[in-house]
Amino acid sequence: MTRSGPAGDRDKAPRLFAFGLGFSALALAERLAGQGWRIAGTSRDPEKRQAIEARGFEIHHFDRDHPLADPKAVLAGTTHLLIGAPPDGRNEPSGDPALDVHGDDIAALGNGLAWLGYLSTTGVYGDRQGGWVDETSPLTPSGDRGRRRLEAERGWLALGERHRIPVHLFRLAGIYGPGRSALDTVRSGKAKRVIKPGQIFSRIHVADIASVLEASIARPHPGAAYNLCDDDPAPPAEVIAYACQLLGVEPPPPVPFDAAELSPMARSFYEDNKRVRNDRIKRELGVTLAYPDYRAGLKALLADETLSPTFHR
């Protein structure tokens, strides 16, 4: 199954390869495929690989314990590389499986690689007690996940410097989109309106992630870092309440943070409290966010579901 024209035309088209062809990477892949790009990538999950292949994309199994069987052949013709797979917690040596296992193979792409993007997290800034950060702020992650991401950032930048690879860092805030939003949390019956006074989170709609990545591909700036977030950092309880309002249901009762039954992963997100600035994506990349705040994003998701009843249900 393919999305482009004759074989000769496909061979000349730009090729995106994504280590970790997941939620955010797929949003970009769908957009580029519509422009005739060749798309390939990796996933650890057999069901996800099958679903991705059904979309017409070339997909491979990869993790640290399962390297690409023939990386030279798999990566051949790659003009743009996106790293969406997270660090796996192993210090061998960077903790990033794609970099540790296939860094040399990526470097061998040489001048044929026009752009490399690494999907990081705003967690690299750590806790600022509600204060603002931008791309020039010190990187002081407070948790293990943030520290692993920072090590991976440094590893990719070092690879870029050694081999003249145009590496770009994208620090993502909390991601939401079709099938992954406060609307879905409310519908599942698992929504909690956790109250931690002064707590603020930044967010980004997956479609706006794709817009930023596409803009960076068009305007590469090797070594640059970009914050990907909307214009309106907000308390998580406020977002849940708005989703309930859109769905016409009563919001769950407020629960103090100390009394909330949260998983260790969910609780860890509350360790950091900051507001993230996004001026650079607008100034340097010319991006206009389609969803500048969570209200616009959630309303659009609900409207899309109404127009397409099977939309990511």
C-alpha beads as a LAMMPS data file, in Angstrom:
LAMMPS data file: protein, C-alpha beads

313 atoms
312 bonds

1 atom types
1 bond types

-500.0 500.0 xlo xhi
-500.0 500.0 ylo yhi
-500.0 500.0 zlo zhi

Masses

1 110.0

Atoms # bond

1 1 1 0.000 0.000 0.000
2 1 1 1.401 3.419 -0.895
3 1 1 0.380 7.021 -0.893
4 1 1 2.477 8.429 -3.705
5 1 1 2.792 8.104 -7.448
6 1 1 4.933 5.859 -9.656
7 1 1 7.964 4.120 -8.183
8 1 1 10.391 6.523 -9.817
9 1 1 8.637 9.524 -8.286
10 1 1 8.550 7.881 -4.864
11 1 1 12.288 7.261 -4.929
12 1 1 12.909 10.982 -5.464
13 1 1 10.455 12.182 -2.803
14 1 1 11.691 13.297 0.628
15 1 1 11.680 10.489 3.181
16 1 1 10.802 10.862 6.850
17 1 1 11.976 8.107 9.182
18 1 1 10.710 8.222 12.765
19 1 1 12.203 6.220 15.588
20 1 1 8.960 5.924 17.537
21 1 1 6.169 6.502 15.032
22 1 1 3.673 7.331 17.760
23 1 1 0.966 9.904 18.414
24 1 1 2.965 13.074 17.687
25 1 1 5.129 11.607 14.932
26 1 1 2.075 10.204 13.154
27 1 1 0.455 13.641 13.101
28 1 1 3.452 14.947 11.158
29 1 1 3.666 11.814 9.021
30 1 1 0.040 12.100 7.908
31 1 1 0.586 15.704 6.905
32 1 1 3.776 15.002 4.953
33 1 1 2.346 11.888 3.309
34 1 1 -0.385 14.076 1.861
35 1 1 2.370 16.078 0.181
36 1 1 3.921 12.994 -1.418
37 1 1 6.584 12.231 1.167
38 1 1 7.729 8.685 1.827
39 1 1 7.106 7.678 5.455
40 1 1 8.835 5.004 7.510
41 1 1 9.490 4.401 11.169
42 1 1 9.489 2.063 14.131
43 1 1 7.171 0.791 16.835
44 1 1 7.611 -1.772 19.597
45 1 1 3.946 -2.805 19.643
46 1 1 2.781 -5.446 17.111
47 1 1 -0.799 -4.121 16.992
48 1 1 0.406 -0.574 16.451
49 1 1 2.764 -1.733 13.716
50 1 1 -0.145 -3.410 11.959
51 1 1 -2.285 -0.267 12.231
52 1 1 0.541 1.938 10.966
53 1 1 1.200 -0.373 8.036
54 1 1 -2.503 -0.187 7.177
55 1 1 -2.065 3.581 6.803
56 1 1 0.443 2.947 4.028
57 1 1 3.603 3.584 6.026
58 1 1 6.706 1.393 6.171
59 1 1 7.105 0.155 9.733
60 1 1 9.828 -1.772 11.584
61 1 1 10.234 -3.286 15.027
62 1 1 12.873 -1.541 17.115
63 1 1 13.953 -1.167 20.715
64 1 1 17.307 -1.449 22.441
65 1 1 17.068 -5.237 22.539
66 1 1 15.811 -5.475 18.952
67 1 1 18.024 -3.318 16.691
68 1 1 17.078 -2.758 13.074
69 1 1 18.074 -5.928 11.249
70 1 1 19.677 -4.074 8.331
71 1 1 19.960 -0.417 9.377
72 1 1 21.808 0.674 6.254
73 1 1 18.993 -0.609 4.061
74 1 1 16.199 0.552 6.383
75 1 1 17.583 4.094 6.661
76 1 1 18.635 4.395 3.010
77 1 1 17.191 7.469 1.351
78 1 1 16.167 9.111 4.626
79 1 1 16.256 12.885 4.262
80 1 1 14.523 13.771 7.532
81 1 1 14.726 11.920 10.836
82 1 1 12.404 12.316 13.818
83 1 1 13.194 10.818 17.218
84 1 1 9.940 10.206 19.051
85 1 1 10.932 7.219 21.192
86 1 1 11.657 8.176 24.816
87 1 1 14.775 7.229 26.759
88 1 1 14.424 3.705 28.111
89 1 1 16.037 4.277 31.498
90 1 1 19.258 2.458 30.663
91 1 1 22.507 4.376 30.850
92 1 1 24.172 2.821 27.819
93 1 1 25.509 5.524 27.459
94 1 1 22.910 8.222 26.732
95 1 1 19.786 6.295 27.692
96 1 1 18.325 6.980 24.253
97 1 1 17.948 3.664 22.404
98 1 1 18.053 5.098 18.867
99 1 1 21.181 7.119 19.611
100 1 1 22.968 4.361 21.512
101 1 1 22.166 1.556 19.076
102 1 1 22.040 3.323 15.713
103 1 1 23.926 6.590 16.205
104 1 1 26.691 5.495 13.844
105 1 1 24.153 4.419 11.223
106 1 1 22.457 7.806 11.441
107 1 1 25.801 9.595 11.171
108 1 1 26.526 7.554 8.031
109 1 1 23.596 9.256 6.289
110 1 1 25.908 12.266 6.022
111 1 1 24.860 15.195 3.881
112 1 1 21.775 13.340 2.736
113 1 1 20.158 14.058 6.102
114 1 1 18.683 17.552 5.853
115 1 1 16.973 17.673 9.258
116 1 1 16.846 15.732 12.523
117 1 1 14.244 16.499 15.174
118 1 1 14.287 15.224 18.742
119 1 1 11.009 15.259 20.693
120 1 1 11.940 16.202 24.246
121 1 1 9.878 17.621 27.115
122 1 1 9.492 20.867 29.019
123 1 1 10.347 18.730 32.026
124 1 1 14.011 19.564 31.337
125 1 1 13.369 22.968 32.960
126 1 1 12.312 21.438 36.271
127 1 1 10.152 23.155 38.870
128 1 1 9.831 26.971 38.803
129 1 1 7.054 27.324 41.419
130 1 1 4.687 28.700 38.790
131 1 1 7.238 31.000 37.157
132 1 1 7.885 31.409 33.433
133 1 1 10.553 29.635 31.397
134 1 1 11.746 30.025 27.829
135 1 1 14.414 28.317 25.730
136 1 1 17.174 30.360 27.393
137 1 1 16.211 29.268 30.921
138 1 1 18.619 27.019 32.865
139 1 1 17.968 23.298 32.455
140 1 1 17.419 21.937 35.963
141 1 1 15.153 18.867 35.728
142 1 1 13.745 17.735 39.051
143 1 1 12.720 14.173 38.175
144 1 1 14.281 11.123 36.566
145 1 1 12.293 11.485 33.344
146 1 1 13.427 15.073 32.876
147 1 1 17.025 14.174 33.631
148 1 1 16.958 11.329 31.106
149 1 1 15.507 13.655 28.468
150 1 1 18.230 16.218 29.129
151 1 1 20.929 13.569 28.713
152 1 1 19.329 12.495 25.450
153 1 1 19.166 16.110 24.236
154 1 1 22.870 16.494 24.930
155 1 1 23.646 13.222 23.213
156 1 1 21.838 14.169 20.020
157 1 1 23.404 17.634 19.963
158 1 1 26.843 16.066 20.411
159 1 1 26.181 13.698 17.498
160 1 1 25.161 16.680 15.405
161 1 1 28.325 18.579 16.262
162 1 1 30.598 15.610 15.531
163 1 1 29.029 14.750 12.188
164 1 1 27.520 18.063 11.058
165 1 1 23.993 16.740 11.383
166 1 1 21.298 19.459 11.681
167 1 1 19.788 18.520 15.061
168 1 1 16.742 20.376 16.428
169 1 1 15.192 20.009 19.893
170 1 1 11.454 20.269 20.500
171 1 1 10.413 20.517 24.153
172 1 1 6.801 19.421 24.351
173 1 1 4.305 20.386 27.030
174 1 1 1.390 18.071 27.887
175 1 1 0.111 16.601 24.611
176 1 1 -3.563 16.188 23.801
177 1 1 -5.582 15.501 20.677
178 1 1 -8.063 13.063 19.131
179 1 1 -8.648 10.184 21.508
180 1 1 -6.291 11.677 24.104
181 1 1 -7.875 14.636 25.812
182 1 1 -9.804 15.675 28.890
183 1 1 -12.969 14.751 26.965
184 1 1 -11.841 11.133 26.828
185 1 1 -10.803 11.168 30.483
186 1 1 -14.228 12.435 31.528
187 1 1 -16.025 9.880 29.353
188 1 1 -13.947 7.064 30.818
189 1 1 -15.159 7.913 34.312
190 1 1 -11.563 8.308 35.491
191 1 1 -11.462 12.108 35.613
192 1 1 -10.296 13.690 38.863
193 1 1 -10.484 17.370 39.694
194 1 1 -7.266 17.465 41.706
195 1 1 -6.703 20.705 43.573
196 1 1 -3.135 21.784 44.284
197 1 1 -3.175 25.556 44.883
198 1 1 -1.018 27.443 42.395
199 1 1 -0.381 24.392 40.199
200 1 1 -0.092 25.235 36.503
201 1 1 0.481 23.045 33.446
202 1 1 1.177 23.972 29.836
203 1 1 -0.353 21.979 26.973
204 1 1 -0.114 21.549 23.208
205 1 1 -2.556 20.108 20.656
206 1 1 -0.985 17.385 18.529
207 1 1 -1.952 19.228 15.334
208 1 1 0.065 22.234 16.483
209 1 1 3.025 19.940 17.156
210 1 1 2.859 18.844 13.526
211 1 1 2.681 22.476 12.400
212 1 1 5.817 23.399 14.345
213 1 1 7.766 20.398 13.059
214 1 1 6.720 21.120 9.488
215 1 1 7.752 24.759 9.895
216 1 1 11.142 23.722 11.258
217 1 1 11.689 21.378 8.320
218 1 1 11.034 24.341 6.024
219 1 1 13.308 26.635 8.071
220 1 1 16.056 24.474 9.602
221 1 1 18.189 26.043 12.318
222 1 1 20.704 23.411 13.489
223 1 1 21.175 23.342 17.253
224 1 1 17.968 25.250 17.990
225 1 1 15.574 24.328 20.787
226 1 1 11.863 25.166 20.677
227 1 1 9.164 25.068 23.327
228 1 1 5.928 23.578 22.015
229 1 1 3.000 24.743 24.109
230 1 1 -0.102 26.886 23.767
231 1 1 -0.624 30.427 25.032
232 1 1 -2.601 29.608 28.162
233 1 1 -1.029 27.602 30.993
234 1 1 -3.871 26.481 33.249
235 1 1 -4.652 24.414 36.359
236 1 1 -5.543 20.811 35.474
237 1 1 -8.801 20.951 37.462
238 1 1 -9.936 23.864 35.284
239 1 1 -9.458 21.817 32.122
240 1 1 -11.456 18.887 33.495
241 1 1 -14.264 21.236 34.536
242 1 1 -14.399 22.736 31.042
243 1 1 -14.498 19.290 29.421
244 1 1 -17.425 18.398 31.671
245 1 1 -19.173 21.623 30.654
246 1 1 -18.766 20.766 26.960
247 1 1 -20.117 17.266 27.520
248 1 1 -23.003 18.468 29.680
249 1 1 -22.056 16.411 32.725
250 1 1 -21.407 17.307 36.335
251 1 1 -17.713 17.737 37.101
252 1 1 -16.179 15.342 39.610
253 1 1 -15.856 16.712 43.140
254 1 1 -12.659 18.604 43.932
255 1 1 -10.024 16.470 45.655
256 1 1 -7.033 17.928 47.519
257 1 1 -3.766 16.805 45.983
258 1 1 -2.577 15.166 49.205
259 1 1 -5.736 13.050 49.342
260 1 1 -5.913 12.196 45.618
261 1 1 -5.387 8.577 44.635
262 1 1 -2.922 9.056 41.796
263 1 1 -0.508 6.643 40.180
264 1 1 3.185 7.345 40.816
265 1 1 3.433 8.532 37.195
266 1 1 0.471 10.915 37.527
267 1 1 1.726 12.209 40.866
268 1 1 5.162 12.899 39.420
269 1 1 3.689 15.417 36.958
270 1 1 2.708 17.603 39.906
271 1 1 6.332 17.860 41.052
272 1 1 6.975 20.555 38.437
273 1 1 5.014 23.803 38.380
274 1 1 5.831 26.295 35.645
275 1 1 4.525 28.405 32.794
276 1 1 6.206 27.878 29.422
277 1 1 6.721 30.597 26.817
278 1 1 6.312 29.784 23.121
279 1 1 7.494 33.040 21.509
280 1 1 10.319 31.390 19.569
281 1 1 8.104 29.131 17.440
282 1 1 6.150 32.212 16.399
283 1 1 9.095 34.525 15.870
284 1 1 11.580 32.160 14.191
285 1 1 9.270 29.653 12.500
286 1 1 6.274 31.861 11.739
287 1 1 3.868 29.454 13.426
288 1 1 0.312 30.523 14.243
289 1 1 -1.246 28.067 16.650
290 1 1 -4.527 26.564 15.504
291 1 1 -5.420 25.933 19.165
292 1 1 -3.939 28.729 21.303
293 1 1 -5.647 27.475 24.468
294 1 1 -7.270 24.308 25.796
295 1 1 -10.772 25.726 25.282
296 1 1 -10.262 26.100 21.531
297 1 1 -8.674 22.661 21.349
298 1 1 -11.380 20.811 23.263
299 1 1 -14.200 22.573 21.413
300 1 1 -12.654 21.604 18.078
301 1 1 -12.196 17.984 19.153
302 1 1 -15.832 17.749 20.183
303 1 1 -16.962 19.385 16.931
304 1 1 -14.900 16.921 14.906
305 1 1 -16.488 14.025 16.765
306 1 1 -19.922 15.403 15.960
307 1 1 -19.062 15.624 12.260
308 1 1 -17.396 12.204 12.227
309 1 1 -19.033 9.889 14.786
310 1 1 -16.263 7.308 14.460
311 1 1 -13.566 9.929 14.982
312 1 1 -11.050 8.340 17.378
313 1 1 -13.674 6.897 19.649

Bonds

1 1 1 2
2 1 2 3
3 1 3 4
4 1 4 5
5 1 5 6
6 1 6 7
7 1 7 8
8 1 8 9
9 1 9 10
10 1 10 11
11 1 11 12
12 1 12 13
13 1 13 14
14 1 14 15
15 1 15 16
16 1 16 17
17 1 17 18
18 1 18 19
19 1 19 20
20 1 20 21
21 1 21 22
22 1 22 23
23 1 23 24
24 1 24 25
25 1 25 26
26 1 26 27
27 1 27 28
28 1 28 29
29 1 29 30
30 1 30 31
31 1 31 32
32 1 32 33
33 1 33 34
34 1 34 35
35 1 35 36
36 1 36 37
37 1 37 38
38 1 38 39
39 1 39 40
40 1 40 41
41 1 41 42
42 1 42 43
43 1 43 44
44 1 44 45
45 1 45 46
46 1 46 47
47 1 47 48
48 1 48 49
49 1 49 50
50 1 50 51
51 1 51 52
52 1 52 53
53 1 53 54
54 1 54 55
55 1 55 56
56 1 56 57
57 1 57 58
58 1 58 59
59 1 59 60
60 1 60 61
61 1 61 62
62 1 62 63
63 1 63 64
64 1 64 65
65 1 65 66
66 1 66 67
67 1 67 68
68 1 68 69
69 1 69 70
70 1 70 71
71 1 71 72
72 1 72 73
73 1 73 74
74 1 74 75
75 1 75 76
76 1 76 77
77 1 77 78
78 1 78 79
79 1 79 80
80 1 80 81
81 1 81 82
82 1 82 83
83 1 83 84
84 1 84 85
85 1 85 86
86 1 86 87
87 1 87 88
88 1 88 89
89 1 89 90
90 1 90 91
91 1 91 92
92 1 92 93
93 1 93 94
94 1 94 95
95 1 95 96
96 1 96 97
97 1 97 98
98 1 98 99
99 1 99 100
100 1 100 101
101 1 101 102
102 1 102 103
103 1 103 104
104 1 104 105
105 1 105 106
106 1 106 107
107 1 107 108
108 1 108 109
109 1 109 110
110 1 110 111
111 1 111 112
112 1 112 113
113 1 113 114
114 1 114 115
115 1 115 116
116 1 116 117
117 1 117 118
118 1 118 119
119 1 119 120
120 1 120 121
121 1 121 122
122 1 122 123
123 1 123 124
124 1 124 125
125 1 125 126
126 1 126 127
127 1 127 128
128 1 128 129
129 1 129 130
130 1 130 131
131 1 131 132
132 1 132 133
133 1 133 134
134 1 134 135
135 1 135 136
136 1 136 137
137 1 137 138
138 1 138 139
139 1 139 140
140 1 140 141
141 1 141 142
142 1 142 143
143 1 143 144
144 1 144 145
145 1 145 146
146 1 146 147
147 1 147 148
148 1 148 149
149 1 149 150
150 1 150 151
151 1 151 152
152 1 152 153
153 1 153 154
154 1 154 155
155 1 155 156
156 1 156 157
157 1 157 158
158 1 158 159
159 1 159 160
160 1 160 161
161 1 161 162
162 1 162 163
163 1 163 164
164 1 164 165
165 1 165 166
166 1 166 167
167 1 167 168
168 1 168 169
169 1 169 170
170 1 170 171
171 1 171 172
172 1 172 173
173 1 173 174
174 1 174 175
175 1 175 176
176 1 176 177
177 1 177 178
178 1 178 179
179 1 179 180
180 1 180 181
181 1 181 182
182 1 182 183
183 1 183 184
184 1 184 185
185 1 185 186
186 1 186 187
187 1 187 188
188 1 188 189
189 1 189 190
190 1 190 191
191 1 191 192
192 1 192 193
193 1 193 194
194 1 194 195
195 1 195 196
196 1 196 197
197 1 197 198
198 1 198 199
199 1 199 200
200 1 200 201
201 1 201 202
202 1 202 203
203 1 203 204
204 1 204 205
205 1 205 206
206 1 206 207
207 1 207 208
208 1 208 209
209 1 209 210
210 1 210 211
211 1 211 212
212 1 212 213
213 1 213 214
214 1 214 215
215 1 215 216
216 1 216 217
217 1 217 218
218 1 218 219
219 1 219 220
220 1 220 221
221 1 221 222
222 1 222 223
223 1 223 224
224 1 224 225
225 1 225 226
226 1 226 227
227 1 227 228
228 1 228 229
229 1 229 230
230 1 230 231
231 1 231 232
232 1 232 233
233 1 233 234
234 1 234 235
235 1 235 236
236 1 236 237
237 1 237 238
238 1 238 239
239 1 239 240
240 1 240 241
241 1 241 242
242 1 242 243
243 1 243 244
244 1 244 245
245 1 245 246
246 1 246 247
247 1 247 248
248 1 248 249
249 1 249 250
250 1 250 251
251 1 251 252
252 1 252 253
253 1 253 254
254 1 254 255
255 1 255 256
256 1 256 257
257 1 257 258
258 1 258 259
259 1 259 260
260 1 260 261
261 1 261 262
262 1 262 263
263 1 263 264
264 1 264 265
265 1 265 266
266 1 266 267
267 1 267 268
268 1 268 269
269 1 269 270
270 1 270 271
271 1 271 272
272 1 272 273
273 1 273 274
274 1 274 275
275 1 275 276
276 1 276 277
277 1 277 278
278 1 278 279
279 1 279 280
280 1 280 281
281 1 281 282
282 1 282 283
283 1 283 284
284 1 284 285
285 1 285 286
286 1 286 287
287 1 287 288
288 1 288 289
289 1 289 290
290 1 290 291
291 1 291 292
292 1 292 293
293 1 293 294
294 1 294 295
295 1 295 296
296 1 296 297
297 1 297 298
298 1 298 299
299 1 299 300
300 1 300 301
301 1 301 302
302 1 302 303
303 1 303 304
304 1 304 305
305 1 305 306
306 1 306 307
307 1 307 308
308 1 308 309
309 1 309 310
310 1 310 311
311 1 311 312
312 1 312 313
